[in-house]
Amino acid sequence: QAVDKKMAEINKNLPAGIHAVTVYDRTTLVDKAIGTVKKNLMEGAILVIVILFLFLGNIRAALLTAMVIPLSMLFTFTGMVNQKVSANLMSLGALDFGIIIDGAVV
C-alpha cells in the first residue's frame, strides 16, 4: 500500500503523458513469506517444548527453558544490529537456538 501511495505521488510530479507504473508487485509474495515464518516459528516453539519435555522429564522445566527463546532473540537482534551482522538463517540459528537453549538447559 505504501508503494501505491508513493507511485501516486510520483505520477503527480511527472510531465503530462508520462506515467510510472508498478512492474512487479511482490505484496502477495511477502505476505506468504511472513505467513510461512509465523507458521514455522509456532511449529518450532512447540517442537522445542516437546523435545525439552522428553529430555528433561518435567513440563515446568521445559516451559521455563522455552521461555528463554524470546529473550535470547531480543539480545541476539540487539547484538546483530550493533555489530552490523546480517540476519540470515545460519547466524540466527547458531546464536539463538544452538547456544542459548544449550546454556539454559545446562
Residue, then its C-alpha position, 0 to 999 in steps of 0.5 A: q500500500a505504501v508503494d501505491k501511495k508513493m507511485a501516486e505521488i510520483n505520477k503527480n510530479l511527472p510531465a503530462g503523458i508520462h506515467a510510472v507504473t508498478v512492474y512487479d508487485r511482490t505484496t502477495l509474495v511477502d505476505k506468504a513469506i511472513g505467513t510461512v515464518k509465523k507458521n514455522l516459528m509456532e511449529g518450532a516453539i512447540l517442537v522445542i517444548v516437546i523435545l525439552f519435555l522428553f529430555l528433561g522429564n518435567i513440563r515446568a522445566a521445559l516451559l521455563t527453558a522455552m521461555v528463554i527463546p524470546l529473550s535470547m532473540l531480543f539480545t541476539f537482534t540487539g547484538m546483530v544490529n550493533q555489530k552490523v551482522s546480517a540476519n540470515l538463517m545460519s547466524l540466527g540459528a547458531l546464536d539463538f537456538g544452538i547456544i542459548i537453549d544449550g546454556a539454559v538447559v545446562 
